[in-house]
Amino acid sequence: EPALGPAGRAIEMRLQHEDFSVLDKAADDLQAWLARYRGVFNIADDLDLGRPEMRIILRNGASGLGFDARGVSEQLRAGFLGVDAGEVRIGDEAYEIDLRLSTFDRDTLSDLENFTLLAPNGSLVPFGVVAELVPARDYTVMQQVNGVPTVTVTGDVDTVVANADEIVRDIEAQFMPELLARHPGLGFDVQGQNAEAATTINSMVNGLLLGLIGIYLVLSFQLRSYVAPVVVMVIIPFALIGVVFGHMALGLNLSLPSMLGFVSLAGIVVNDSILLVNFIKSEHEPGVTSVAEAAPKAALARSRAILLTSVTTVVGVLPLLTETSLQAQVLIPLVASIAFGLLATTLLILLVVPSAYAILDDLGLVHLDEIEPADQIGGLNSPAR
C-alpha cells in the first residue's frame, strides 16, 4: 500500500474552537459527512478519548466537616494503594510494613462508595456524605495551534473512484457553512495535500513566469527583434492540449507532476520554433517571395527534422511511461505531459508558428530583414536545413 508522501494526507481539515467538547461534536459531524463519499476511507481525528475514569467532587458541606480535596485524596490513596507504616527488624532482616484495605474491600466501585473517611476531630464520616463520584473520560491528546485548541480530521482517497480536490471543494461549498452556523466560533482550515498543492502551484507559476522572461530575453538578443520571440513562444500554450488529451488517453488525473511536466515543456517546444522562424527568413526574398509564400516552404523544409527530434524524445521516455512499478507511478504523469505535449506541438508547430509570423508581418509588427539567416545563428550551417 502506498505510504504517506511529502504532500500529506489526501484529506486533512483543521477545526479550531476554545471548547474541546464543541470540537469533538464538530469533528464527529465532519467525519459522518466524509463517510458519504465513495472512495474515502481511514477517516479519523486526533482528538482521542482516554480510558473511563471516576472523578471525585467534594460536596458543598465537606469544608464544614473539616475535609478538603487533599485530605480526602490522601485517605483514599492510603486505603486503596497503601501507605508505608515503617519497618520492623527480625534478627538480621528488615521488613517494610505496608497498610491498605484487604483485597476484598478494594476491588469494586461500591467499595469506593462505602469507604469511611476520618474527620479532623476523629469522627468517622461516610464517603458519600463528603464527596460524590462522577463518571468521565478525558482526552489523551489536546492539540493547540497558535494557542487555539485544534482537532484535525484526516482521510485517504481511492483515486480510482474519487478525487480528493473535488471532495474538499464540495465539503467547503455544501457542508462547512452549515457546520460553522451550527457551532458559532468554530474555525476551519484545509491542510494536507490541498494546502501543499496550492503552495507548489504558486511556486511553479513563479518559476514558469521567470523562465518565460528568460526565454524571451535570450531570443530577443538572438533574433534581434522584440516581436519575433513572441512568434517562437506562441507554441508553448498549445502544449497544454497534448497534456490534457494525453492524460485522458491514459486515464490519469491532472496532478502536480503533470503541471510540472507542462512547465518543463516551455523550454523544450521552442527549440524547433527557433529554427523554423529563421528558415522562414531564408525562404523569404524581398520583392520575389512574400512571407505568406515563404512560411509554407520553411515548414516543409523543417518538417522532417521536427518530426525526428520529437519522435526520438518520445521514444526515449516511452519505457518510463509504460512502467508499472509503484516507485514510478509518481513520475508517469510528468512523463505523460512531456510526451503528449511534445507530440501535440510537433503537429501544431508547422501550422501555428508560420501562420502567426505571416499575420504579424501583415500587421507590420515584425521585419524579417532584422533577423539573421538560419546559417548565421547558433553556428547553424546549410546542411542542417
N, C-alpha and C positions, 0 to 999 in steps of 0.2 A: 504494500500500500504506500502511496506517495507520502513522504514526510512533509512537515510544515516548512515552507520555503521562506526566503527573506521577505517576501511580500506580505507575510502574515496570514491570518485566517481569512477564509473566503467571506465570512460574515462576522463582523466584530463591531458591536454597538455599545456605547458607553452611556449609562444613565447616572445622573447626579441629583442628590437631594440631601437636605440636612437630616432627615429622618430615615433610619435604616429600614424601619417597618414599611414605609412608603416605597423605598427602593425594592424591597422584597416583593411586594404586590405588583409593582410595575414590571419587574423582571419576569415574574410568572406570566403576566398578561402578554408580554412581548414574546416569550418562548411559546406560548399557546398559539399566537398568530404565526410564528415562523413554522410551526409544525403543519400548517395548512399547505405549504408549498411542496410540490413534488420535487424530489431530489435533494432536499435539505435534511441533514442527519447530524448526529453528535451535537444536539442543541444542549447548551448548559450555561450556567453562570458561575461566577466566582464568589458568590455570597452563600457559603455553606454553613449549615447549622451544625452545632456540636451535639454531644450526647445529652439525653434528657437529664435534668438536674432538679433539685428541690431547693428553693430559696426560703430562707428563714427571715421573717419580717416581724419585728417587735410590735406588740400591741400598744395601744395608747397608754394603758395603765402600768406598763412594765417599769418605767422610771420611778413611779411611786412606790413600787415594791423593792427598789434598790438595784434593779437589773439594767445593764446596758449591753450593747452588742458585743463588746469584747468579753465581758464576763460570761455571757451565755455561750459564745463560741468556744471559750476555753473549757467550760464544763462539758460541752458536747464532745470536744476533741479528746478530753481525758477519758470520758466514758466509752467512746467508740474506737478510738485509735490508741488509747493507753497513755499513761504518764509514768515517768521514771521516778520511783519512790526511794531510790538509793541502792545500796548494795550491802550484802552480808558476806562474811568470810566464814567458811567452814574448813578448818585446817589450813591448807595452803591454797585453797581455791576460793575465788571471789565470784559471787553471783549477783547479777543485777536484778532488782525487783521491779516488775512492770505491772501496774494496776490498771485494769479495764473491766468492762462488763463481760460476763460469760458469753460464749458464742451464741447460745440460745436466746440471749437478751439483746442482741445487736445484729440480727440477720434479716429483719424485715422492717418495712416502713412503719408499721404500727409500734415497733419498739422505740422508734424516734418520737412518735406522738405521745407515747406513755412514759417518756423519760421524766425524771423528777429533778428539778433544779434546787440548789441550796442557796437560799437568800442570804444577804449580808448579816441579818440578825440571827441566822442559824436555823430558821424555819425551812421546811421543805414545801416547794411550790410546784404543782404540775406544769409540765412544759406548755400545755395548751392554754394556760392562764397568762403566760408571759409572751408567747410568740405563736405564730401560725406558719404552716408550710404552704408554699405556693409552687406548683409545678411550672417549669420554664425550660427553654432551650436558648442558648446564646449562640452568636455567630463565632465560628472559629477564626475567620479572617475578615477584617474590615478594611477595605482599601480606601485610600484617600488620594485624590489628585488635586493639587493646588489647595489643599486644606479642606476640600469638599468631599463628603462620603460618596463613594462611587462603586457601582456594580457594572461589570462587563458581561454582556450576553454574546456568546460565540456560537458558531455553527459551521459545518462543512457543506459543500455543494457538489453533487454529482454533475459534472459538466456535460455529461451525455444527455441529460434530460432537463437541465436548468442552467441559468446564467446568474452568477452572483450579483453583477451590476444591476440587472433588471429587477432582481428581488429586492435589493436595497432601495432602489428608486421607487418601487411600488410601496414598500413599507413607509417611506418618507411621505408619500402622497396620500395613501389610503388609511394608514393606521396611526402614525405618530400624532397628527392633530388631535385625534380622539383621545389618545393616551395622555398627551400633555394637558388637555382640558379636564380629564378625569383626575389628574394628580397635579394640582397647582404647585408651582415652584420646581417642577421636575425639569432637569436639563438633559439634553440629548446631543450626542455627537457620534459620528461614524468614524471608526478606526479600521485597522487591519488592511486588507487588500485594497479597499477603495481609497483610503487615505494615502497609502503608498503609491497607488496608481496616479492620483492627482499630482503628487509631488514629482513623480517620474515624468509625467506628461509635460509639466511646466518646464522641467529641465530639458527634455527633448525638443520642445518648441524653441527654447532659447538657443540650444545648440544648432537647430536647423536654421534659424534666422542668422546666426553668426556664420554658419557655413555658406549660406546663400550670399551673404555680403562678401565673404572671402572669394567665392567663385566669381561673382560679378566684378570685383576689383581686378582679379587676375586676368579675366577675359577682356576687361576694358583696356588694360595695358597691352595685352597680346594682339587684340583686334584693332586697337587704336580707334575705338568708337564707343560711345555711351549707349547706343541703341542696339548694335549687333549682339552684345551679350544677352540682351533680353530675348532675342530670337533663339539663341543657343539654349537658354534656360527655360524656354516656354514648354519644352517637352517634359519637364520634371513633374508637374501636376498630373499629367496623363499616366504616369506610372501607377497612380492610385487605382486606376481602372483594372490593371492587371492584378494588383494586390487583392482587391475585393473579389474579383471573379476567381482568382486562384484559391482563395480561402473557401469560397462556395463550392468549387470543384472538389476540394479535398475534405470538405465537411468540417472545417476548422472555424473557431470563433476568432474575431479580431481581438488581439491582446497586445500587451506592451511589447513583447518581442516582435509582433507583426509590425507595429508602428516604428520600432527601431530599425527593422529591415527597410521600411519605406524611407526613413530618414537617410539610411545608407545609400539608397538609390540616387539621391540628389547629386552625389559625386561620381556616380557610375554612368548614368544615362547621358550625361553631357559630353562624354568623350567622342561619340560618333557625331554629335551635333556640331562640335567644333570644326571637324574636318569637312562636314557637309556644307557648312556656311562658306568655308574657304574654297571648296570646289565649285560652288555657285559663282564665286568671283572668277575662278579660272575659266569657266564656260562662258562668262559674260564678256562680250566685246562691244564696247560703246559704239553706237551707230550701226552695228551689224546684228548683234543678238541681244534681245531685251532680257530683263530679269525673268519675265514670265516664260521665256523660251529656255533660258539657262538653267532655271531651277529643276525642271524635269530631267534634263541631261545630267546634272550633277547627282540627282537622286539615283538615276540609273547607273551612273559610274560607281557610286559608293554602295549600292545595294548588296553586292556580294560580300564586300568587306564587313559591312554592318551585320549581315546575317551570320557570317562565320564567327565574328567576335562574340556575338550574343549566344549562339548555339554552343560554342565551346565553354562559355561561362556557365550556362545552364547545365550542360552535361557534367561539368566539374562538381556541381553541388547536388547532382541527382542522387548519389549514394546516401548522402545525409538526409535528403528529402524522403527517401524510402526506408530509412532506418526505423526499426520497430522497438528498439530497446528503450527502457524507461528513462535512461540518462539523456537520451537525445530528444525527448518529447518537447522540452522547453525550447530547443533550437529550431524545431521544424517550422513553426510559424514565421520565424525570422527568415529562414532559407526560402520558404514559400513566397514571402513578399519579394525577395530579391529575384528569384527565378521567374515568377509570373509577371512581376513588374517589368523585368527586362524584356520578356517576350512581347508584352504589350507595346512597349516603347519601340521595339525593333520594327514592328509593323506600322506604328503611327509616325515614327520619326521621318520616314520618307514622304509622308503627306503633310504633317503639321509644320515642320521646320521650313521647307520650301514655300509653302503657302503663306506662312507668317512673314517670311522675308519679302515675298512678292507684294504682299499687302502694305508692308511698311515702306517699300520702295515706291509704290503707287502714291502713298501719302507724303512722300518726300521726307521721311523721317530718317532714312539711312542712305548713306552714299557708299556704294561698293568700291569706289575708287580709293577710299580711305583705308581699305583692308588689303593687307599684303596677300599675294597669291599663296596657294597651298604649299608650293615647293619652297617658300621662304620662311614658313612658320614652323618652329619647333624642329628644324633640321629635316623637314619632310622633303623628299625628292619625288620626281615624277613617276618612277616605277611603283611607289606605294599607292598611287592612284589606280 
